[in-house]
Amino acid sequence: MSINFDALKNLGVRTVEDTPVKKQSLEQEQFLKLMTTQLTHQDPTKPMENGDFLGQMAQFSTVSGIQDLQKSFAEFAGSISSNQALQAASLVGRSVLIPGSEGVFSLNDNMKGEVALTGPTDNLIVEFQNRNGVTVKQLNLGRQSAGNVEFEWDGQLDDGTFANPGVYRIKASASIDNKNTALETYVNAGVNSVTLGNGSNGIQLSLNGLDSVRFNDVRRIF
């Protein structure tokens, strides 16, 4: 049974519906006041049953509990965001492993990463292409078991010279169950700065020479 607002109005009792208030929800003090008024003006021939009284109290307790739970979750989410921001800020100047098909080769750092090998193979190949899509280097990593396989390129070409520093595309493939299969790659990248986004963007990491990535996309920290 719920509080009969129409009956209270007929008795001249002002309710929250009649009173202009900023809040749309029923506060605990207002709820108890309305319930007390209803008990005082109830029909003596049809008094409120104990079950009805307890039902109204349980209804209010449920709503109040949900509101408290929502508040607790909001505080918890805020705490997680703060912790993530602190963790992300500590990554500046370090390297992370992220999903990606491009990597940066520089005179100071080799290009490193991993290939997600979905099955055993006798012939794992990693290619490095320039911006025009031309393969400048191919690494044959041979026989490998399923799992993540590391690779590293020092920039040296087949003729003994070195590639120009910059961004290169990475393509990995392997013969798995007699089928040539394209594989997902991960690359090492240096973190330059951190941006605290909002909504679906979340925390963003600005990477050296590459597009920004979400903090949640980081697979490993070096």
KEZA-699800 format. One record per residue (C-alpha): residue in three letters; y, x, z. Coordinates in pm, whole numbers, plus 32768, in hexadecimal, padded with zeros to 4 digits. Layout:
ALAYXZ;...
END
This chain:
MET800080008000;SER815B80847FA6;ILE82AB803F804A;ASN83367EEF7FD5;PHE84987F497F6C;ASP84E57DE67EEF;ALA848A7D518041;LEU856E7E4980F1;LYS868D7DEE8009;ASN86627C7E805A;LEU86877CD781CA;GLY87CC7D8C8182;VAL873B7EE581B3;ARG87D67FF080D4;THR86D680C88027;VAL86EA82117F6B;GLU86F681437E2B;ASP883F80A67E9C;THR88D881E57F22;PRO896582DF7E28;VAL88BD84297E78;LYS889E856D7DBA;LYS872985927DF5;GLN862E84B07D49;SER851084FA7E39;LEU84CF844B7F85;GLU850D853280AB;GLN842F852581E0;GLU8541849882C0;GLN858E838381C5;PHE841F833081A0;LEU83E9830C8317;LYS8528823B833C;LEU84BA814C822B;MET835D812F82BD;THR83E780E88419;THR84CF7FDE838A;GLN83AE7F3E82D0;LEU82DB7F33840D;THR83FC7E9784CD;HIS84327D8383CB;GLN82CB7D43836B;ASP823B7BE68372;PRO819E7BB684CF;THR80927AD98431;LYS80367BEB833C;PRO80667D3783F1;MET80277E7A833C;GLU7EBF7EEC8356;ASN7E74804283EB;GLY7DDD80A6829F;ASP7F1D804C81E7;PHE7FEF811082DC;LEU7F10824182C1;GLY7F08821B8148;GLN8083822E8132;MET808983618214;ALA7F7B84078143;GLN803983B48004;PHE8174845B8085;SER80B18584810C;THR801085B77FB7;VAL815D85B77F00;SER81F9869B8006;GLY80CE87877FF1;ILE80E9879B7E77;GLN825B87F07E8F;ASP821189017F8E;LEU80FB89877EB0;GLN81E389907D81;LYS82E68A4D7E4C;SER81DE8B467EC0;PHE81668B7E7D5B;ALA82CD8BB57CE5;GLU83028CBA7DF4;PHE81B58D5C7DA0;ALA820A8D6A7C2C;GLY835B8E057C7E;SER82AF8F0D7D53;ILE81BE8F637C38;SER82DE8F827B40;SER8396906E7C2C;ASN826191467C5A;GLN822891537AE2;ALA839291BA7AAB;LEU836B92D97BA1;GLN822593477B00;ALA82BC933379A3;ALA83EF93FC7A0B;SER830B95137A87;LEU827C95377925;VAL83BF95C2788F;GLY837697237815;ARG81FE96EE781D;SER810196917710;VAL803B954F76F2;LEU7F1594DB7620;ILE7F63939D755F;PRO7EC692D47443;GLY7F63934172FB;SER7F3093AF7196;GLU804C94AF7194;GLY808195F17253;VAL81839703726D;PHE8140986E7211;SER82399970728F;LEU824A9AEA729D;ASN82159ADA7415;ASP810599D0742E;ASN7FCC998A7367;MET7F8298247306;LYS7E79979A73F0;GLY7DC996517417;GLU7C8195987420;VAL7BAB94C97336;ALA7B00938F73B8;LEU79A693C07321;THR78EC92747323;GLY7796930A72DF;PRO76E1945672B0;THR772A950D716C;ASP76CF964970B1;ASN7824966A7010;LEU7969961A70C9;ILE7AA096686FFB;VAL7C0E96697066;GLU7D1C967E6F59;PHE7E8C96D06F7E;GLN7F7A96456E79;ASN80EB967E6E37;ARG81E995656E11;ASN8187953B6CA3;GLY801D94F76CFF;VAL7FA096466C7D;THR7E8A96E46D4B;VAL7EF898406DB9;LYS7DD6988D6EA0;GLN7C79980B6EE4;LEU7BAF9859701B;ASN7A37982D700A;LEU79BF97FA716E;GLY785597D37102;ARG774E972971D5;GLN77D2966372FE;SER7752956473F6;ALA77F894127427;GLY792F94187502;ASN7A8494BC74FC;VAL7A8396087440;GLU7BA696F97469;PHE7C5097A57344;GLU7D6298AC7324;TRP7E25993071FA;ASP7EF59A6D720F;GLY7FAF9A2170CD;GLN7EF99B236FFD;LEU7EA99AC06E96;ASP7D7B9B266DC8;ASP7E409C3D6D1A;GLY7E9A9CDF6E66;THR80029C676E6D;PHE80889B6E6F69;ALA81049A0E6F36;ASN826F99B66F75;PRO82B4992970D1;GLY82CE97B070D6;VAL8212966A70E0;TYR80BF964F7033;ARG7FDA95277002;ILE7E7D95397093;LYS7D4C94986FF3;ALA7BF194B47085;SER7AA994466FEA;ALA79369479701B;SER77EB94156F86;ILE775693207083;ASP760D9271702C;ASN763792F46EC9;LYS778A924C6EA7;ASN78D893006E88;THR79A192766FAB;ALA7B1692956FF7;LEU7B5192E77165;GLU7C6892AE7260;THR7D2A93E172CE;TYR7DF494437400;VAL7F00954F7407;ASN7FAA9628750B;ALA812195F1751A;GLY823C967575EF;VAL830C957E76B9;ASN848595A37691;SER8507947C775A;VAL84B0932C77F3;THR854D91DA77AC;LEU852790BD78A5;GLY84FD8F8E77C3;ASN84DA8E217820;GLY83FF8CFC77C0;SER82E48D5676D6;ASN83748EAF7689;GLY83388F4077E1;ILE836790B37821;GLN838B918176E2;LEU834C92F776B9;SER842193B375BD;LEU834594BC7519;ASN839896057472;GLY83A795C172FA;LEU82E69478730E;ASP833293097349;SER8350928A74AC;VAL821B91FA7553;ARG81DB91167678;PHE818B91B877C4;ASN804A90E877D3;ASP7FD1918C768F;VAL7FB192E37733;ARG7E45934D7743;ARG7E6A949E77ED;ILE7F77957B7885;PHE7F8096F57863;
END
